[in-house]
Amino acid sequence: MSVEGWLQKKVSDLCDLGRGRVISAQEIELKPGIYPVFSSQSQKRGEMGRIDTYDFDGEYITWTTDGAYAGTVFYRTGRFNCTNVCGTLHAKSSQLSMEFLAYKISTVAKKHVSYVGNPKLMNNVMSNIGLSLPEDPAEQTQIAAILSTIDRAIEQTEAIIAKQQRIKTGLMQDLLTKGIDEDGNVRSEETHEFKDSAIGRIPVEWEIRTLESIVDEPITYGIVQAGSHVDGGIPYIRTGDMAGDFLELERLLRTSKKIATSYKRSEVSAGDIVFALRATVGKVLPVSQELSGSNLTQGTAKISAAYDINQTFLLWALRSSIIARQIQLVQKGTTFSEITLGDLRKLRLIIPRSKEEQSNIGTQLRDHQDNIQLMKIILAKYKETKEGLMQDLLTGKVRVTELLKDAEASP
């Protein structure tokens, strides 16, 4: 469908096509500098290092020509280099917005990748890709400005999440090995008394206990077969329901499978912890009120904290590096990793004797994780917004002409 004021062009009508050169890891090591070298990877916008010379200067589009990321498109500006697995586009006219064109090409490039053998999108194919674009350069620029604004919001949110993840890692290490004193401060050996233990130096107020010694009832695994599924039955939880990073607060499990009959041995209650014995070994999630009464499969185990153990603290203690190292020593399997129920019961944890301190530690870690999850929800909404904007703006379905009129009318 043609759009009024939009043109139909091939990439070769708009741009001169080129390609990068072979740049080895040795060259990057021997010629350190400030000019980025872009390659086929997608992380860090494709940057693989920096050298002291540059091959390109100005506005360009690069795309990955070969390999798993073939068809990945980037807008580049300034002085840079790219390797021989990158194609390059440079505008034939100064009236063309290269940023707009990068967004436009990114919506169609993957459709032109050849997946016969090694994935490829070579220059001859790129040159013949047909595009529709606004004839007015101002409309191109306005569309690019809108999309780059949402891109910046996405990048900033991703940076915040990455920073908060690093903070969480440090917070877990401190709180789960040193704890919090009566003044709310993390303990240190300079200001507090510590003692030697089989797991290392720990606060004198803490103790080492096996997992089976701090539960309200014996740790058991489920007995429900994964194939048993009926509509309107009783939910059951599999290791697959614990995988991934849900776009909701992490302390909620999710399951859609149901069985006709409940088995008392494999029932879980709100506040219980589910531990993955197989596949995603060591993943732990709490049971919400919504899933109370659900059943477990054989790949999962139920852990019910004893009266003197705070459930939230236990959840985070089971996520600690101390437990992860113990799991690595005992897990078995090549195709599918697993840990036995006996080994699970013998896992050793370091625990404050004070339930109040346990609660304070668990609350801090839970709240920090909830903030991260909320930022991930925001990030997902930004990405959804961007997808919708690209669909509307890059096809001419929604025009920006009114915005341009307003801009012209403004002083």
C-alpha positions as CSV (number, residue, x, y, z in Angstrom):
1,M,0.0,0.0,0.0
2,S,1.5,3.3,-1.1
3,V,1.6,6.2,1.4
4,E,1.1,9.8,0.3
5,G,4.5,11.6,0.3
6,W,6.5,8.3,0.6
7,L,8.9,6.9,-2.0
8,Q,9.7,3.4,-3.0
9,K,13.5,2.9,-3.3
10,K,16.1,0.1,-3.3
11,V,19.0,0.4,-0.8
12,S,21.4,0.8,-3.7
13,D,19.4,3.9,-4.8
14,L,20.1,5.5,-1.4
15,C,23.5,4.4,-0.3
16,D,26.9,3.3,-1.4
17,L,27.7,-0.2,-0.1
18,G,31.0,-1.3,1.3
19,R,32.6,-3.7,3.7
20,G,35.0,-3.8,6.6
21,R,38.4,-5.4,6.7
22,V,40.1,-8.2,8.6
23,I,41.0,-6.9,12.0
24,S,42.6,-9.6,14.2
25,A,42.6,-9.8,18.0
26,Q,46.4,-9.4,17.7
27,E,46.0,-6.0,16.0
28,I,43.7,-4.8,18.7
29,E,46.2,-5.9,21.3
30,L,49.2,-4.3,19.6
31,K,47.5,-1.1,18.6
32,P,45.4,0.1,21.6
33,G,43.6,3.3,21.0
34,I,40.3,5.2,21.2
35,Y,38.6,4.1,18.0
36,P,36.1,1.2,18.3
37,V,36.3,-1.9,16.2
38,F,32.9,-3.4,15.5
39,S,32.4,-7.0,14.5
40,S,29.5,-9.6,14.1
41,Q,28.5,-9.9,17.7
42,S,25.4,-8.1,19.1
43,Q,26.6,-7.4,22.6
44,K,28.0,-3.9,23.4
45,R,26.6,-2.8,20.0
46,G,29.1,-5.2,18.3
47,E,32.3,-3.6,19.8
48,M,35.1,-6.1,20.1
49,G,37.9,-3.6,21.1
50,R,39.6,-0.3,20.3
51,I,42.6,0.7,18.2
52,D,44.6,3.8,17.4
53,T,43.4,4.3,13.8
54,Y,40.0,4.5,12.1
55,D,38.7,3.5,8.6
56,F,35.3,5.3,8.7
57,D,34.3,8.8,9.7
58,G,30.8,10.1,9.6
59,E,27.3,8.6,9.5
60,Y,27.0,5.0,8.5
61,I,24.9,1.9,8.8
62,T,26.6,-1.4,9.4
63,W,25.1,-4.8,9.3
64,T,26.4,-8.3,10.1
65,T,27.0,-10.2,6.8
66,D,27.8,-13.7,8.2
67,G,27.1,-16.0,11.1
68,A,24.5,-16.3,13.8
69,Y,23.8,-12.5,13.9
70,A,23.5,-12.0,10.1
71,G,21.1,-9.2,9.4
72,T,21.7,-7.3,12.7
73,V,21.7,-3.6,11.9
74,F,23.5,-0.7,13.7
75,Y,23.5,3.0,13.1
76,R,27.1,4.3,13.5
77,T,28.4,7.8,13.7
78,G,31.9,9.3,14.3
79,R,35.2,7.6,13.7
80,F,35.2,3.8,13.9
81,N,36.4,0.5,12.3
82,C,34.5,-2.6,11.4
83,T,35.7,-6.1,10.5
84,N,35.1,-8.1,7.3
85,V,31.9,-9.6,8.6
86,C,30.3,-6.2,8.5
87,G,28.7,-4.5,5.5
88,T,28.6,-0.7,5.4
89,L,26.1,1.8,4.0
90,H,26.9,5.5,3.4
91,A,24.3,7.9,2.1
92,K,24.5,9.2,-1.4
93,S,22.6,12.3,-0.4
94,S,22.9,14.6,2.6
95,Q,19.1,14.8,2.6
96,L,18.8,11.2,3.8
97,S,18.5,10.5,7.5
98,M,20.8,7.6,8.1
99,E,19.4,7.0,11.6
100,F,15.9,6.7,10.1
101,L,17.2,4.3,7.4
102,A,18.9,2.2,10.1
103,Y,15.6,1.7,11.9
104,K,13.8,1.0,8.6
105,I,16.3,-1.6,7.4
106,S,16.4,-3.3,10.8
107,T,12.7,-4.2,10.3
108,V,13.3,-6.1,7.0
109,A,17.0,-7.2,7.0
110,K,16.4,-10.6,8.8
111,K,13.8,-11.5,6.1
112,H,16.6,-11.4,3.5
113,V,19.1,-13.6,5.4
114,S,20.0,-16.9,3.6
115,Y,20.0,-19.8,6.1
116,V,21.4,-22.3,3.7
117,G,24.5,-23.4,5.6
118,N,26.1,-20.4,7.3
119,P,23.6,-17.6,7.6
120,K,24.4,-14.8,5.2
121,L,23.2,-11.4,4.1
122,M,25.7,-10.2,1.5
123,N,26.1,-6.9,-0.2
124,N,24.4,-7.9,-3.4
125,V,21.3,-9.0,-1.5
126,M,21.3,-5.9,0.7
127,S,21.6,-3.6,-2.3
128,N,18.4,-4.9,-3.8
129,I,16.2,-4.7,-0.7
130,G,13.2,-2.4,-1.4
131,L,12.1,0.2,1.1
132,S,9.4,2.8,1.5
133,L,10.4,6.1,3.1
134,P,9.2,9.7,3.5
135,E,10.3,12.0,0.7
136,D,10.6,14.8,3.2
137,P,13.9,14.6,5.1
138,A,12.3,16.4,8.1
139,E,9.7,13.6,8.4
140,Q,12.5,11.0,8.4
141,T,14.4,12.9,11.0
142,Q,11.3,13.3,13.3
143,I,10.6,9.6,13.1
144,A,14.2,8.8,14.0
145,A,14.1,11.2,16.9
146,I,11.1,9.6,18.4
147,L,12.5,6.1,18.1
148,S,16.0,7.1,19.4
149,T,14.3,8.6,22.5
150,I,12.6,5.3,23.4
151,D,15.9,3.6,22.6
152,R,17.7,5.8,25.1
153,A,15.1,5.0,27.7
154,I,15.6,1.3,27.1
155,E,19.4,1.6,27.3
156,Q,19.2,3.7,30.5
157,T,16.8,1.2,32.1
158,E,19.1,-1.7,31.1
159,A,22.0,0.1,32.7
160,I,20.1,0.6,35.9
161,I,19.1,-3.1,36.1
162,A,22.7,-4.2,35.4
163,K,23.9,-1.9,38.2
164,Q,21.2,-3.1,40.6
165,Q,22.1,-6.7,39.8
166,R,25.7,-6.0,40.7
167,I,24.6,-4.4,44.0
168,K,22.4,-7.4,44.7
169,T,25.4,-9.8,44.3
170,G,27.5,-7.8,46.7
171,L,24.5,-7.4,49.1
172,M,23.9,-11.1,49.2
173,Q,27.6,-11.8,49.8
174,D,27.7,-9.4,52.7
175,L,24.3,-10.1,54.4
176,L,24.5,-13.9,54.0
177,T,28.0,-14.3,55.4
178,K,28.3,-11.4,57.9
179,G,24.7,-10.4,58.7
180,I,23.4,-7.2,60.3
181,D,24.1,-6.1,63.8
182,E,21.6,-4.6,66.3
183,D,22.3,-1.1,64.9
184,G,21.4,-2.2,61.3
185,N,25.0,-2.3,60.1
186,V,26.8,-5.1,58.2
187,R,29.3,-6.8,60.5
188,S,33.0,-6.7,59.8
189,E,35.9,-8.4,61.5
190,E,37.3,-5.0,62.4
191,T,34.3,-4.2,64.6
192,H,32.7,-7.5,65.5
193,E,33.7,-10.9,66.7
194,F,34.0,-13.8,64.2
195,K,34.9,-17.4,64.5
196,D,36.3,-20.2,62.4
197,S,33.9,-22.8,60.9
198,A,34.0,-25.6,58.3
199,I,32.6,-23.1,55.8
200,G,34.9,-20.2,56.8
201,R,34.9,-17.3,59.1
202,I,31.4,-16.5,60.4
203,P,29.9,-14.2,63.1
204,V,29.9,-15.6,66.6
205,E,26.2,-15.1,66.7
206,W,25.7,-17.5,63.7
207,E,25.9,-21.3,63.4
208,I,26.2,-24.0,60.8
209,R,23.2,-26.2,60.3
210,T,22.2,-28.8,57.8
211,L,19.1,-28.1,55.7
212,E,17.3,-31.1,57.1
213,S,17.8,-29.8,60.7
214,I,15.9,-26.5,60.0
215,V,12.7,-27.8,58.4
216,D,9.3,-28.2,59.9
217,E,8.7,-31.6,58.2
218,P,10.8,-34.0,56.2
219,I,12.0,-32.7,52.8
220,T,10.2,-34.6,50.1
221,Y,9.9,-34.6,46.3
222,G,6.8,-34.8,44.2
223,I,5.3,-38.0,42.7
224,V,3.1,-36.6,40.0
225,Q,3.9,-37.7,36.4
226,A,4.3,-34.8,34.0
227,G,1.9,-36.4,31.5
228,S,-1.1,-36.3,33.8
229,H,-3.0,-33.2,32.8
230,V,-6.7,-32.4,33.0
231,D,-8.7,-29.2,32.7
232,G,-10.1,-27.8,36.0
233,G,-7.9,-29.9,38.2
234,I,-5.3,-29.3,40.8
235,P,-2.2,-27.3,39.7
236,Y,1.2,-29.0,39.8
237,I,4.6,-27.5,39.7
238,R,7.4,-28.7,37.4
239,T,11.0,-27.5,37.0
240,G,9.9,-25.8,33.8
241,D,7.6,-23.6,35.9
242,M,10.7,-22.3,37.8
243,A,12.9,-21.5,34.7
244,G,13.3,-18.2,33.1
245,D,13.0,-14.7,34.5
246,F,9.3,-13.9,34.9
247,L,8.0,-10.4,34.3
248,E,6.4,-10.3,37.7
249,L,7.8,-10.3,41.3
250,E,10.2,-13.2,41.4
251,R,8.6,-14.7,44.5
252,L,5.7,-16.0,42.5
253,L,5.7,-19.4,40.9
254,R,3.7,-20.0,37.8
255,T,2.1,-23.2,36.5
256,S,-0.7,-24.0,34.1
257,K,-0.7,-27.8,34.4
258,K,-3.4,-29.5,36.4
259,I,-4.1,-33.1,37.7
260,A,-7.3,-34.8,38.7
261,T,-6.2,-36.0,42.1
262,S,-4.0,-34.4,44.8
263,Y,-1.3,-36.4,46.6
264,K,-0.8,-35.4,50.2
265,R,2.9,-36.2,50.1
266,S,3.6,-33.8,47.2
267,E,1.2,-31.0,48.3
268,V,2.7,-27.5,49.1
269,S,1.4,-24.7,51.2
270,A,1.8,-21.0,51.1
271,G,5.2,-20.1,52.5
272,D,6.9,-23.4,51.5
273,I,9.9,-23.3,49.2
274,V,10.2,-25.3,46.0
275,F,13.7,-26.5,45.1
276,A,14.6,-27.7,41.6
277,L,16.3,-31.1,41.8
278,R,16.7,-31.5,38.1
279,A,17.4,-29.3,35.0
280,T,17.5,-25.9,36.6
281,V,19.2,-27.5,39.7
282,G,19.3,-25.2,42.7
283,K,16.6,-22.8,41.6
284,V,14.4,-22.0,44.5
285,L,11.1,-20.1,44.6
286,P,8.4,-19.6,47.3
287,V,4.9,-20.9,47.1
288,S,2.3,-18.1,47.0
289,Q,-1.2,-18.2,48.5
290,E,-2.5,-18.7,45.0
291,L,-0.6,-22.0,44.5
292,S,-1.2,-23.3,48.0
293,G,-2.5,-26.9,47.7
294,S,-0.6,-27.4,44.4
295,N,1.4,-30.7,43.9
296,L,5.0,-31.2,42.9
297,T,6.6,-33.4,40.2
298,Q,9.5,-35.7,40.9
299,G,12.0,-33.0,39.7
300,T,11.1,-30.7,42.6
301,A,11.3,-30.8,46.4
302,K,9.3,-29.2,49.1
303,I,11.1,-27.3,51.9
304,S,9.1,-26.0,54.9
305,A,11.0,-23.8,57.3
306,A,11.0,-24.7,61.0
307,Y,9.4,-22.3,63.5
308,D,12.7,-20.7,64.4
309,I,13.7,-20.0,60.8
310,N,12.5,-17.1,58.8
311,Q,11.2,-18.4,55.4
312,T,12.4,-15.4,53.4
313,F,15.9,-15.6,54.9
314,L,16.0,-19.4,54.1
315,L,15.0,-18.7,50.5
316,W,17.9,-16.3,50.0
317,A,20.3,-18.5,52.0
318,L,19.5,-21.3,49.5
319,R,20.4,-18.9,46.7
320,S,23.8,-18.1,48.2
321,S,27.2,-18.9,46.7
322,I,27.9,-21.1,49.7
323,I,25.0,-23.4,48.6
324,A,25.9,-23.1,44.9
325,R,29.4,-24.5,45.6
326,Q,28.0,-27.4,47.5
327,I,25.5,-28.2,44.8
328,Q,28.3,-28.2,42.2
329,L,30.2,-30.9,44.2
330,V,27.3,-33.3,44.4
331,Q,25.2,-32.8,41.3
332,K,25.2,-35.6,38.8
333,G,24.2,-36.2,35.2
334,T,25.4,-35.3,31.8
335,T,22.3,-34.8,29.7
336,F,20.3,-33.5,32.6
337,S,21.9,-32.3,35.8
338,E,20.3,-33.4,39.1
339,I,20.9,-33.5,42.8
340,T,19.6,-36.3,45.1
341,L,17.1,-35.7,47.9
342,G,19.8,-37.1,50.3
343,D,22.4,-34.6,49.1
344,L,19.8,-31.8,49.4
345,R,19.1,-32.6,53.0
346,K,22.8,-32.5,53.9
347,L,23.4,-29.0,52.5
348,R,25.1,-26.8,55.1
349,L,23.9,-23.3,55.8
350,I,25.2,-20.5,58.0
351,I,22.3,-19.0,60.0
352,P,21.9,-16.3,62.6
353,R,20.5,-17.6,65.8
354,S,18.3,-14.6,66.0
355,K,15.1,-14.9,63.9
356,E,14.8,-11.1,64.0
357,E,18.2,-10.8,62.2
358,Q,17.1,-13.5,59.7
359,S,14.0,-11.5,59.0
360,N,15.9,-8.3,58.5
361,I,18.3,-9.9,56.1
362,G,15.5,-11.6,54.1
363,T,13.4,-8.4,53.9
364,Q,16.3,-6.3,52.6
365,L,17.2,-8.9,49.9
366,R,13.6,-9.4,48.9
367,D,12.9,-5.7,48.6
368,H,16.0,-5.2,46.5
369,Q,15.0,-8.0,44.1
370,D,11.4,-6.7,43.9
371,N,12.8,-3.3,42.8
372,I,14.9,-5.0,40.1
373,Q,11.8,-7.0,38.9
374,L,9.8,-3.8,38.7
375,M,12.5,-2.2,36.6
376,K,12.3,-5.2,34.3
377,I,8.6,-4.7,33.9
378,I,9.2,-1.1,32.9
379,L,11.9,-2.3,30.5
380,A,9.4,-4.7,28.9
381,K,6.9,-2.0,28.5
382,Y,9.4,0.3,26.8
383,K,10.3,-2.5,24.4
384,E,6.7,-3.1,23.7
385,T,6.1,0.6,23.1
386,K,9.1,0.7,20.7
387,E,7.8,-2.3,18.7
388,G,4.4,-0.5,18.3
389,L,6.0,2.8,17.3
390,M,8.2,1.1,14.7
391,Q,5.2,-0.7,13.2
392,D,3.3,2.6,13.0
393,L,5.9,5.2,12.2
394,L,8.1,3.2,9.8
395,T,5.2,2.2,7.6
396,G,3.5,5.5,7.4
397,K,0.5,4.2,9.3
398,V,0.9,7.0,11.7
399,R,2.3,10.2,10.4
400,V,4.4,12.8,12.2
401,T,3.4,15.7,9.9
402,E,1.3,17.3,12.7
403,L,4.4,17.3,14.9
404,L,6.4,19.0,12.2
405,K,3.7,21.6,11.7
406,D,3.7,22.3,15.4
407,A,7.5,22.6,15.3
408,E,7.4,25.1,12.5
409,A,4.7,27.2,14.3
410,S,6.7,27.3,17.6
411,P,9.2,30.2,18.0
